[in-house]
Amino acid sequence: MFERNDGQQLGAHQGDLRQDQDLVMEQILESIDTTPIGRVLKQIASLPELRREKILRLRRQITEGRYDVKERLDLALDKVLEDLTA
């Protein structure tokens, strides 16, 4: 049996899964600078946090039909791809 952070016990199988997940996470962290996906994840992690007010305003505009989602999405994807390949 293994113990979770909150004091509850896990069965042996769940403990093994947790150890496997920890091993995978360690491997990801070790290779973060040497793999393309690792570099992308590192860039994503360095992005600023989302601004709640902006998100709420955009949701309202989308709901009211005042926001051209397709055009904006295309522009956003172009910018993301440009930033990732620069």
Backbone as CSV, one residue per row, in Angstrom:
resi,resn,N_x,N_y,N_z,CA_x,CA_y,CA_z,C_x,C_y,C_z
1,MET,0.825,-1.185,0.000,0.000,0.000,0.000,0.874,1.256,0.000
2,PHE,0.404,2.270,-0.699,1.059,3.564,-0.749,0.112,4.593,-0.164
3,GLU,0.675,5.705,0.295,-0.162,6.742,0.885,-0.147,7.980,0.008
4,ARG,-1.331,8.555,-0.223,-1.442,9.788,-0.996,-1.083,10.960,-0.110
5,ASN,-0.970,12.127,-0.709,-0.653,13.341,0.045,-1.709,13.656,1.094
6,ASP,-2.957,13.253,0.838,-4.024,13.568,1.782,-4.210,12.487,2.844
7,GLY,-3.291,11.517,2.910,-3.332,10.499,3.951,-4.082,9.241,3.570
8,GLN,-4.848,9.269,2.461,-5.556,8.071,2.043,-4.566,7.098,1.418
9,GLN,-4.886,5.805,1.560,-3.978,4.795,1.037,-4.390,4.370,-0.364
10,LEU,-3.371,4.057,-1.167,-3.576,3.560,-2.524,-3.231,2.080,-2.555
11,GLY,-3.893,1.336,-3.419,-3.539,-0.059,-3.611,-2.193,-0.159,-4.307
12,ALA,-1.599,-1.340,-4.307,-0.293,-1.545,-4.920,-0.307,-1.166,-6.389
13,HIS,-1.390,-1.508,-7.089,-1.488,-1.202,-8.517,-1.495,0.309,-8.743
14,GLN,-2.249,1.054,-7.942,-2.296,2.507,-8.072,-0.944,3.131,-7.739
15,GLY,-0.256,2.574,-6.760,1.074,3.067,-6.405,2.057,2.850,-7.532
16,ASP,1.959,1.690,-8.216,2.823,1.411,-9.363,2.557,2.405,-10.486
17,LEU,1.271,2.717,-10.725,0.924,3.683,-11.766,1.504,5.051,-11.433
18,ARG,1.433,5.401,-10.180,1.961,6.699,-9.763,3.473,6.758,-9.966
19,GLN,4.167,5.679,-9.643,5.613,5.632,-9.848,5.944,5.706,-11.337
20,ASP,5.147,5.026,-12.171,5.347,5.086,-13.614,5.148,6.507,-14.127
21,GLN,4.122,7.194,-13.617,3.869,8.573,-14.031,5.017,9.477,-13.600
22,ASP,5.544,9.244,-12.410,6.678,10.035,-11.932,7.902,9.813,-12.827
23,LEU,8.129,8.587,-13.241,9.254,8.262,-14.109,9.100,8.951,-15.461
24,VAL,7.894,8.912,-16.009,7.629,9.578,-17.292,7.870,11.071,-17.150
25,MET,7.406,11.668,-16.074,7.602,13.102,-15.866,9.085,13.435,-15.752
26,GLU,9.848,12.612,-15.077,11.291,12.832,-14.963,11.947,12.775,-16.341
27,GLN,11.546,11.814,-17.170,12.101,11.691,-18.513,11.762,12.918,-19.356
28,ILE,10.541,13.409,-19.225,10.133,14.612,-19.964,10.986,15.799,-19.527
29,LEU,11.145,15.974,-18.229,11.911,17.105,-17.728,13.382,17.023,-18.137
30,GLU,13.931,15.817,-18.191,15.322,15.645,-18.596,15.524,15.981,-20.070
31,SER,14.517,15.723,-20.896,14.673,15.928,-22.337,14.016,17.213,-22.832
32,ILE,13.615,18.074,-21.934,12.843,19.253,-22.339,13.627,20.180,-23.266
33,ASP,14.923,20.263,-23.117,15.712,21.150,-23.978,16.191,20.479,-25.253
34,THR,16.058,19.169,-25.348,16.629,18.453,-26.492,15.598,17.925,-27.478
35,THR,14.323,18.032,-27.165,13.295,17.543,-28.082,12.426,18.697,-28.554
36,PRO,11.908,18.599,-29.772,11.035,19.679,-30.264,9.826,19.921,-29.359
37,ILE,9.175,18.854,-28.926,8.003,19.020,-28.065,8.412,19.630,-26.727
38,GLY,9.582,19.287,-26.253,10.079,19.857,-25.004,10.298,21.351,-25.116
39,ARG,10.857,21.767,-26.248,11.081,23.201,-26.455,9.753,23.947,-26.555
40,VAL,8.758,23.338,-27.213,7.438,23.961,-27.325,6.806,24.084,-25.935
41,LEU,6.873,23.011,-25.150,6.313,23.049,-23.797,6.990,24.110,-22.940
42,LYS,8.291,24.246,-23.111,9.025,25.250,-22.344,8.575,26.657,-22.739
43,GLN,8.353,26.888,-24.052,7.864,28.187,-24.505,6.463,28.456,-23.963
44,ILE,5.624,27.434,-23.996,4.258,27.594,-23.479,4.291,27.947,-21.994
45,ALA,5.171,27.284,-21.255,5.263,27.536,-19.813,5.728,28.959,-19.516
46,SER,6.458,29.568,-20.451,6.969,30.915,-20.203,5.990,32.012,-20.620
47,LEU,4.862,31.633,-21.223,3.874,32.628,-21.638,3.210,33.267,-20.421
48,PRO,2.798,34.521,-20.554,2.124,35.173,-19.422,0.778,34.518,-19.135
49,GLU,0.320,34.676,-17.902,-0.976,34.121,-17.528,-2.087,34.847,-18.282
50,LEU,-3.185,34.158,-18.476,-4.324,34.741,-19.180,-4.981,35.810,-18.330
51,ARG,-5.491,36.807,-19.007,-6.206,37.869,-18.305,-7.689,37.539,-18.297
52,ARG,-8.217,37.352,-17.115,-9.604,36.928,-16.937,-10.599,37.885,-17.605
53,GLU,-10.385,39.179,-17.456,-11.314,40.144,-18.032,-11.377,40.028,-19.548
54,LYS,-10.225,39.843,-20.170,-10.178,39.724,-21.625,-10.924,38.473,-22.083
55,ILE,-10.732,37.385,-21.379,-11.408,36.135,-21.724,-12.918,36.298,-21.595
56,LEU,-13.370,36.916,-20.505,-14.803,37.110,-20.310,-15.397,38.012,-21.386
57,ARG,-14.676,39.066,-21.765,-15.144,39.969,-22.815,-15.272,39.230,-24.153
58,LEU,-14.271,38.419,-24.479,-14.306,37.668,-25.738,-15.424,36.632,-25.736
59,ARG,-15.631,35.965,-24.624,-16.741,34.996,-24.542,-18.079,35.688,-24.792
60,ARG,-18.238,36.867,-24.200,-19.471,37.626,-24.387,-19.661,37.999,-25.862
61,GLN,-18.594,38.467,-26.498,-18.662,38.848,-27.908,-18.995,37.646,-28.798
62,ILE,-18.397,36.493,-28.499,-18.678,35.273,-29.275,-20.138,34.880,-29.113
63,THR,-20.628,34.885,-27.877,-22.015,34.519,-27.592,-22.996,35.448,-28.297
64,GLU,-22.662,36.733,-28.349,-23.543,37.712,-28.978,-23.367,37.772,-30.490
65,GLY,-22.444,36.980,-31.042,-22.225,36.967,-32.486,-21.469,38.185,-33.002
66,ARG,-20.767,38.882,-32.132,-20.024,40.077,-32.531,-18.541,39.805,-32.716
67,TYR,-18.115,38.556,-32.743,-16.709,38.194,-32.836,-16.565,37.171,-33.940
68,ASP,-15.767,37.490,-34.969,-15.557,36.584,-36.096,-14.520,35.537,-35.688
69,VAL,-15.011,34.417,-35.185,-14.140,33.383,-34.637,-13.192,32.835,-35.696
70,LYS,-13.695,32.507,-36.891,-12.863,31.879,-37.917,-11.692,32.773,-38.306
71,GLU,-11.974,34.044,-38.590,-10.909,34.964,-39.005,-9.887,35.153,-37.883
72,ARG,-10.379,35.359,-36.673,-9.479,35.561,-35.531,-8.666,34.318,-35.221
73,LEU,-9.291,33.146,-35.355,-8.581,31.897,-35.098,-7.464,31.701,-36.111
74,ASP,-7.745,31.986,-37.373,-6.712,31.875,-38.404,-5.537,32.796,-38.095
75,LEU,-5.833,34.041,-37.699,-4.769,34.987,-37.354,-3.972,34.516,-36.140
76,ALA,-4.676,34.012,-35.138,-4.004,33.542,-33.923,-3.112,32.347,-34.218
77,LEU,-3.610,31.407,-35.014,-2.808,30.232,-35.357,-1.575,30.627,-36.162
78,ASP,-1.739,31.552,-37.095,-0.585,32.030,-37.863,0.469,32.624,-36.947
79,LYS,0.029,33.425,-35.967,0.974,34.063,-35.046,1.663,33.022,-34.159
80,VAL,0.916,32.052,-33.676,1.506,31.007,-32.828,2.551,30.227,-33.624
81,LEU,2.203,29.822,-34.843,3.149,29.069,-35.668,4.376,29.903,-35.993
82,GLU,4.167,31.182,-36.253,5.286,32.073,-36.535,6.205,32.182,-35.315
83,ASP,5.629,32.343,-34.129,6.409,32.447,-32.901,7.178,31.157,-32.608
84,LEU,6.541,30.009,-32.868,7.179,28.735,-32.565,8.310,28.396,-33.533
85,THR,8.212,28.897,-34.758,9.261,28.578,-35.747,10.337,29.629,-35.829
86,ALA,10.172,30.725,-35.113,11.169,31.813,-35.155,12.373,31.481,-34.301
